[in-house]
């Protein structure tokens, strides 16, 4: 679990990820989202996680709280049951390609097992090439689209 003392390192990872998305012309994250207040809130809610290699190298918000946007899915989920959702996954620039995102999802599976939850849901933007490659390779099925104020996202689910 991330601690308040991890905020500077997390924020640096988020800032670099936002800049990379912007440089590549992607539209999932921008100068306003995610904000440092999102990270502080994630930690306060107990759903902020970091992967260290050895320092903070990746971040994700992982929660079993319902995602309201998922109730208006255009498509069909694989199941109707409690789920864990992963948001704001970012890997530090010098740690990309070493499997930290896979590591985080592996730990999400462990969290699911501990909570007796059998579904993981996640959404991503149409131009997030890395996530669009990663999710199917981890067994996630594309289920449809969800809408947020900042745009439409592709929704995925994996049963565990």
N, C-alpha and C positions, 0 to 999 in steps of 0.2 A: 504494500500500500504506500502511496505517496504521502509525504509529510509536508507541512508548511515550509520547512527548510529546503524542500526540493523545488519550490516555485521558481526561483531564478533559472535553474537548469531546464525545467519543463518549459518555461516561457521562451527560453532561447531556442529550444527544439521547435516549438510551435511557430515562432517568428520565422525561422529558417524555412519551415515547411510552407508557410503562407507565401513567403517570397519566391520559393521555387515554383509553387503553383501559379503565381502571378507571372513569373518569367516565362513559363511554358504556355501562358494564355489560358490556363484553367480557371474555372469559376466556382469551385466548391467553397474555398475559403477566400477571405479578402481582408482588407485592413481593419474591418470592424468585427469579423468573426473568424475564429474564436477570439474572445477577449480574455484578458487576464482574470476578469471577474468570473468567467466560466470555469477557469482552472481552480480558483479559490473556492468556488461553489462545489465543484467536483470533489475536492479534498474534504470540505465540510460535510458533504453527504456520505463520505466514506467509500466513494467509488472510483477514486483516482489511483491509478496503478502506474508504476514505472518498471522498466527493465534496465538493469545496470550491467555495464560491460567494460570496466568495473564501475565507472561513474554513470549517472543517469543518461541513458542512451535512447530510450523510447518511452512513450507515454500513451495511455488510453484511459478513457472514462468507461467503466464497466458497471452496469447496474441492473438490478431486477425490478426497478420501478417501471411502470408502464410508459411507453412512448406514445403520447396522444396521436401523433401523425400516423402511427401504424394502424389505428382504428379505421382510417379512411383509405386503406390500400386500394389502389386500382389494380386488381389482379386477385390472386388467391394465395394465402399463406399455406404452407405444408400442414400446419396444425393450428388448433385453437387451444392453447394451454399457456401456463406461465412461461416466461422466457427471460433470458439475459440479453441485454443489448450492449453493443460496443459502439462508442462514439469517440470522436476526436483522437483517432489513432495517428501517431506521428513518430517517425524514427529520425534520430539525429543524422545530419548530413554525412558525417564520417563513419557512420555505422550502418548505412544502407547496404542491403544485399547480403547481410550475414545471418539472416533468419530471425531477426527480433520480432517482426510482426507475426510470424508463425509461432514463435515462442509465446507471445502474448495470447494468441488464440488457443494454444495448448493449455495455458494456465486458466483461460476462461472455461475450457472443458472441465478442468478440475474443480473450479468454482461451481459449475453446474452440478457435478456429481455430489459435491458437499451439500448443496442446497436442494438436491433431488429435483432439479429442473432439467428438462430434456429438450430444450430449444434455445438456439442462439440466433438472434436477428441482428442485422446490420444494414445500413443503407449507405450508398455512395453516389457521387456525381457521375454523369455520363462520360466525363473526360478524366476521371481518376484511373488512369491506365494501370497503375500498380495494384490498386484494390480490385479492379475488374479482372485482373489476372490471378491475384491471390485467392480471392474468395472461391471461385469454382475449383481451384486446385486443392482447397481444403474441404471440398465436399458441399459447399453452399449451393443452393439452388436459387435461381432468379425467380422471384415471386410476383413482381409487378413494380409499381411506382408509388411513391409517397410524395406529398407536397409539403414544403416548408416555406416560410416567408421569403427565404433567399433562393428558392427554386425547387424544381422537381428532382427526386433522387430515385435510383434503382434500389429496390429492396430485395434482400436475400435472407434465407433461413437455412439453418442446418439443424437436423435432429440429432441429439446425442444420447 
